[in-house]
Amino acid sequence: MKVMATFAGNYPYKGVKIVIAMAAAAVLTRAIRPQFRNPRLSSATSSHFLIHDRRSFSSYLVAPKELSEALKKNPPSKIATTPRTVALCGTWFLPNDGRNGLQTFREKRIPNARFFDLDKVIDKRSPYPHMLPSASDFATAMSSLGIRRDDTVVVYDSHEMGLFSAPRVAWTLRVFGHPAVHILNNFKLWVDEGYPTESGEFWDVDTCAYPIPELEASNVVEFEEIKELAKDYNKEGAEGVQILDARSNGRWKGTDPEPRPGLSSGHMPGSISMPMTELLDPGIDPQRPIITSCGTGVTAAVIDAALVEAGYGDESKRRLYDGSWTEFAQRVKPSDSLIIKQA
């Protein structure tokens, strides 16, 4: 039996339709080793988060028509006293792209949408890009966007992107426990189907007191654990965690350069190349734990979103490596022999 989830969107450079076809899921039976969890992450969040704490739509992915109807019924009005539907733009571009997410947002957006800046809502103390912000910084960002805890948030990308960085924004909201988060499938279709857009400076929002959440630490993988998993690969008795890498196959093989100057390409021992443009089942076992990774933790969330939509595997055993390849390649030592290249 195959489960099919279709992302009818365009990759920013090739316009490729993103499709995932995966075997029907069985429940995972093995827990992730707790000794690798970072003590600085909240221990109070040991229970795994669920996508649909409050089901506002029937699916994690939302069609343009569904969003349009929801915005009409529950608009993001400043005076609304009931839960609202809020469109949130998460457009981001690779550092060698030349385009700017905020400028793209100003040029064309869903009316009354807000903009989540992936380059600013981060851990500013970290030398690695896009690391998760602190809980207080996340709450500050949500407050400044005028997003309330009980709002249903639908995240989307630019018209050109289709689906690219929106899943990372959605994942960030989910991992900080926002109850109702979805992804628009997608803004290109929204525009092509004639739904309204606006441009120019965006409207002022009333800030709100978004409560400081607790990070769902059990769903975030950090360097120390990923390094141990890489070192233990193929050893007798090693845990069978599957590391799915969303970067292009050339970057994974080490034959193409990384977009960040001076950063080695290649891959972690045992990782599986699963480019976000080719989300076809590469032999992933639903009965084993899954860790998604990419360059900086952005497109890893595309794989995560596809797995969610396909209902593949046990969600409580699926995690994302926050620092991803950019952190891994800079922190491992040559003597570790943990950067693999293939001809």
Wavefront OBJ file of the C-alpha trace (Angstrom):
o trace
v 0.000 0.000 0.000
v 1.285 3.466 -0.882
v 0.398 6.776 0.713
v 0.648 9.783 -1.595
v 0.934 13.398 -0.513
v 1.386 16.010 -3.214
v 2.996 19.404 -2.787
v 1.715 21.227 -5.844
v 4.405 23.831 -5.620
v 7.537 24.951 -7.394
v 11.090 24.616 -6.221
v 12.652 28.073 -6.584
v 14.980 27.190 -9.438
v 13.555 24.277 -11.384
v 9.796 24.526 -10.886
v 9.669 20.878 -9.911
v 6.443 19.444 -8.542
v 7.160 17.988 -5.129
v 5.683 14.545 -4.519
v 6.161 12.019 -1.772
v 5.098 8.386 -2.152
v 5.680 6.268 0.916
v 4.653 2.923 2.386
v 1.778 2.941 4.900
v 3.101 3.602 8.401
v 3.586 1.185 11.260
v 4.051 2.412 14.833
v 7.673 2.794 15.898
v 8.510 0.723 18.959
v 11.880 2.070 20.062
v 12.484 5.266 21.965
v 15.278 7.712 21.211
v 18.125 7.430 23.685
v 17.431 10.063 26.387
v 21.069 10.498 27.428
v 21.790 12.523 24.280
v 19.178 15.182 25.012
v 20.668 18.539 25.793
v 20.030 19.590 29.432
v 19.658 23.248 28.440
v 16.418 22.332 26.673
v 13.306 22.232 28.857
v 12.894 18.901 30.631
v 9.288 19.825 31.297
v 8.442 19.093 27.685
v 9.193 15.386 27.589
v 5.839 14.584 25.990
v 6.035 14.780 22.201
v 4.066 17.476 20.443
v 1.171 16.702 18.151
v 0.445 18.653 14.978
v -3.284 18.985 15.420
v -3.912 19.930 19.053
v -6.813 21.867 17.580
v -7.920 20.776 14.115
v -8.818 23.941 12.234
v -8.510 22.261 8.826
v -8.794 18.638 7.768
v -5.130 18.432 6.762
v -1.750 19.922 7.669
v -1.657 21.245 4.090
v -4.405 23.776 3.312
v -5.788 24.467 -0.167
v -6.243 28.103 -1.305
v -10.039 27.748 -1.262
v -9.984 26.490 2.334
v -7.812 29.380 3.478
v -9.922 31.938 1.619
v -13.088 30.684 3.300
v -11.434 30.615 6.729
v -10.157 34.192 6.351
v -13.686 35.334 5.508
v -15.203 33.538 8.500
v -12.466 34.312 11.033
v -10.530 37.375 9.771
v -7.438 38.595 11.669
v -9.302 41.659 12.952
v -7.798 43.724 15.759
v -11.131 43.708 17.604
v -11.928 40.018 17.181
v -12.698 38.268 20.456
v -12.805 34.734 19.034
v -9.979 32.639 17.493
v -8.868 34.076 14.163
v -7.184 32.727 11.036
v -3.860 34.449 10.313
v -1.821 34.105 7.100
v 1.898 34.168 7.880
v 4.497 34.588 5.129
v 7.712 32.647 5.755
v 9.561 33.451 2.525
v 13.330 32.945 2.715
v 16.001 32.530 0.045
v 19.362 30.765 0.005
v 22.278 33.120 0.720
v 23.555 32.946 -2.883
v 20.118 33.710 -4.386
v 20.148 37.521 -4.291
v 16.451 37.912 -3.481
v 15.059 39.224 -0.197
v 12.136 37.675 1.633
v 10.785 40.892 3.136
v 10.968 42.723 -0.180
v 9.154 39.847 -1.879
v 6.503 40.049 0.835
v 6.039 43.757 0.166
v 5.639 43.121 -3.565
v 2.852 40.534 -3.290
v 1.134 38.923 -0.330
v -2.159 37.640 1.013
v -4.185 40.593 2.367
v -3.490 41.269 6.055
v -0.713 38.663 6.187
v 2.248 39.041 8.536
v 5.924 38.300 7.805
v 8.038 35.888 9.852
v 11.737 36.628 9.278
v 13.718 33.378 9.411
v 16.987 35.315 9.509
v 15.967 37.295 12.607
v 13.861 35.004 14.777
v 16.865 32.862 15.680
v 19.361 32.175 18.444
v 21.480 35.305 18.018
v 24.214 33.876 20.245
v 24.834 30.907 17.947
v 27.461 31.066 15.170
v 25.212 28.842 13.036
v 22.297 30.208 10.987
v 18.630 29.536 11.759
v 19.104 27.898 15.134
v 15.902 28.025 17.167
v 15.412 31.197 19.235
v 14.887 31.130 22.974
v 11.317 30.709 24.161
v 11.207 34.337 25.284
v 12.511 35.603 21.929
v 9.940 33.461 20.124
v 7.158 34.895 22.283
v 8.420 38.426 21.598
v 8.350 37.776 17.845
v 4.827 36.377 17.978
v 3.694 39.313 20.099
v 5.173 41.838 17.657
v 3.329 40.085 14.823
v 0.074 40.408 16.732
v -0.428 36.644 16.745
v -2.453 35.296 19.632
v -2.066 31.890 21.206
v -5.528 30.819 20.012
v -5.063 32.002 16.403
v -4.988 29.440 13.609
v -1.809 30.208 11.656
v -1.405 29.242 7.993
v 2.183 29.671 6.763
v 3.057 30.227 3.111
v 5.959 31.030 0.760
v 6.289 33.557 -2.046
v 4.571 33.161 -5.416
v 7.871 32.054 -6.996
v 8.750 29.508 -4.308
v 5.574 27.469 -3.993
v 6.846 25.504 -0.989
v 10.367 25.952 0.343
v 10.874 27.719 3.677
v 7.279 27.850 4.970
v 7.569 24.343 6.496
v 10.481 25.547 8.663
v 8.410 28.443 9.999
v 5.496 26.089 10.629
v 7.806 23.608 12.368
v 9.169 26.401 14.580
v 5.657 27.329 15.700
v 4.823 23.678 16.306
v 7.955 22.939 18.317
v 7.099 25.901 20.563
v 3.650 24.427 21.048
v 1.394 26.767 19.063
v -1.869 24.767 18.971
v -3.075 25.295 15.387
v -0.489 25.519 12.587
v -0.909 24.675 8.895
v 0.867 25.232 5.558
v -0.770 26.750 2.475
v -0.472 24.532 -0.600
v 0.385 27.055 -1.968
v 0.692 30.812 -2.689
v 1.423 30.177 -6.382
v -1.925 28.400 -6.649
v -3.538 31.156 -4.557
v -2.448 33.720 -7.145
v -3.142 31.534 -10.190
v -6.668 30.768 -8.963
v -7.469 34.451 -8.628
v -7.593 34.934 -4.876
v -6.837 38.502 -3.721
v -3.368 39.886 -3.059
v -2.003 43.207 -1.895
v 1.340 45.017 -2.054
v 3.193 47.904 -0.448
v 3.915 48.522 3.215
v 1.909 46.169 5.360
v -0.696 47.183 7.885
v 0.082 47.932 11.510
v -0.883 45.172 13.902
v -1.795 45.466 17.541
v 0.857 43.713 19.561
v -0.350 41.168 22.062
v 0.962 39.363 25.109
v 1.929 35.996 23.638
v 2.788 33.684 26.562
v 6.345 32.396 26.823
v 6.095 28.748 25.718
v 8.171 25.703 26.531
v 10.265 24.244 23.739
v 9.349 20.664 22.847
v 12.933 19.512 23.341
v 12.200 15.898 22.487
v 11.658 16.876 18.854
v 14.955 18.723 18.357
v 18.282 16.997 17.666
v 21.543 18.700 18.575
v 25.139 18.248 17.467
v 26.344 15.986 20.281
v 23.686 13.390 19.531
v 24.044 13.528 15.751
v 27.820 13.108 16.062
v 27.397 10.023 18.259
v 24.898 8.547 15.810
v 27.320 9.166 12.927
v 30.212 7.576 14.845
v 28.106 4.528 15.726
v 26.867 3.933 12.180
v 27.238 0.273 11.157
v 28.525 -0.741 14.577
v 27.002 -3.831 16.130
v 24.126 -2.899 18.417
v 23.898 0.672 17.103
v 20.470 2.262 17.057
v 18.930 2.259 13.584
v 18.123 5.964 13.315
v 17.561 7.135 9.720
v 19.053 10.562 8.889
v 17.293 12.074 5.857
v 19.235 14.854 4.095
v 17.157 17.369 2.082
v 20.108 18.976 0.258
v 20.738 18.329 -3.433
v 22.346 15.003 -4.259
v 25.497 16.755 -5.501
v 25.989 18.528 -2.177
v 25.315 15.264 -0.352
v 27.865 13.395 -2.491
v 30.434 16.166 -2.052
v 30.693 16.833 -5.790
v 28.860 20.198 -5.682
v 29.797 23.144 -3.442
v 27.748 24.366 -0.501
v 26.112 27.817 -0.907
v 28.144 29.088 2.054
v 31.773 29.844 1.106
v 34.365 27.687 2.820
v 31.906 25.039 4.003
v 32.733 21.475 2.948
v 30.082 19.488 1.131
v 29.579 15.762 1.669
v 27.405 13.867 4.131
v 27.205 12.180 7.518
v 27.927 8.442 7.664
v 24.729 6.505 7.050
v 22.627 9.503 6.036
v 20.177 9.093 3.147
v 20.012 11.576 0.279
v 16.403 12.765 0.004
v 16.436 16.066 -1.942
v 13.320 18.123 -1.294
v 12.784 18.311 -5.064
v 12.566 14.533 -5.323
v 10.514 13.427 -2.342
v 10.106 9.853 -3.513
v 10.424 6.918 -1.165
v 14.171 6.037 -1.071
v 13.649 2.971 1.096
v 12.781 4.639 4.401
v 11.699 2.230 7.147
v 8.667 3.555 9.099
v 9.551 1.319 12.052
v 12.825 3.129 12.722
v 13.367 6.617 14.208
v 13.834 9.431 11.683
v 15.966 12.584 11.877
v 15.654 15.173 9.104
v 18.571 17.427 8.164
v 19.605 19.822 5.378
v 21.887 22.867 5.116
v 20.614 24.979 8.019
v 17.425 23.254 9.153
v 15.087 24.973 6.674
v 14.352 22.410 3.949
v 14.623 19.554 6.457
v 11.214 20.815 7.542
v 9.904 20.173 4.002
v 10.639 16.465 4.473
v 9.037 16.637 7.907
v 5.907 18.265 6.465
v 5.707 15.607 3.751
v 5.966 12.824 6.329
v 3.244 14.468 8.414
v 0.923 14.823 5.427
v 1.564 11.234 4.336
v 0.937 9.957 7.868
v 4.274 8.148 7.642
v 5.695 6.599 10.788
v 5.184 7.578 14.409
v 5.351 11.356 14.737
v 6.748 11.100 18.270
v 9.860 9.367 16.878
v 10.513 11.911 14.133
v 12.865 14.817 14.885
v 14.784 17.595 13.113
v 18.503 18.366 13.452
v 18.416 22.099 14.129
v 21.999 22.970 13.156
v 22.002 20.568 10.197
v 24.973 20.285 7.815
v 26.311 23.810 8.392
v 26.874 23.085 12.074
v 27.973 19.474 11.596
v 30.601 20.224 8.936
v 32.125 22.999 11.041
v 32.166 21.164 14.353
v 33.468 17.703 13.451
v 37.243 17.300 13.292
v 39.142 15.793 10.334
v 40.323 13.043 12.678
v 36.684 12.051 13.283
v 36.358 10.969 9.617
v 32.656 11.860 9.708
v 32.416 13.815 6.442
v 31.828 11.363 3.622
v 32.358 12.244 -0.046
v 31.494 10.086 -3.048
v 32.879 10.281 -6.575
l 1 2 3 4 5 6 7 8 9 10 11 12 13 14 15 16 17 18 19 20 21 22 23 24 25 26 27 28 29 30 31 32 33 34 35 36 37 38 39 40 41 42 43 44 45 46 47 48 49 50 51 52 53 54 55 56 57 58 59 60 61 62 63 64 65 66 67 68 69 70 71 72 73 74 75 76 77 78 79 80 81 82 83 84 85 86 87 88 89 90 91 92 93 94 95 96 97 98 99 100 101 102 103 104 105 106 107 108 109 110 111 112 113 114 115 116 117 118 119 120 121 122 123 124 125 126 127 128 129 130 131 132 133 134 135 136 137 138 139 140 141 142 143 144 145 146 147 148 149 150 151 152 153 154 155 156 157 158 159 160 161 162 163 164 165 166 167 168 169 170 171 172 173 174 175 176 177 178 179 180 181 182 183 184 185 186 187 188 189 190 191 192 193 194 195 196 197 198 199 200 201 202 203 204 205 206 207 208 209 210 211 212 213 214 215 216 217 218 219 220 221 222 223 224 225 226 227 228 229 230 231 232 233 234 235 236 237 238 239 240 241 242 243 244 245 246 247 248 249 250 251 252 253 254 255 256 257 258 259 260 261 262 263 264 265 266 267 268 269 270 271 272 273 274 275 276 277 278 279 280 281 282 283 284 285 286 287 288 289 290 291 292 293 294 295 296 297 298 299 300 301 302 303 304 305 306 307 308 309 310 311 312 313 314 315 316 317 318 319 320 321 322 323 324 325 326 327 328 329 330 331 332 333 334 335 336 337 338 339 340 341 342 343
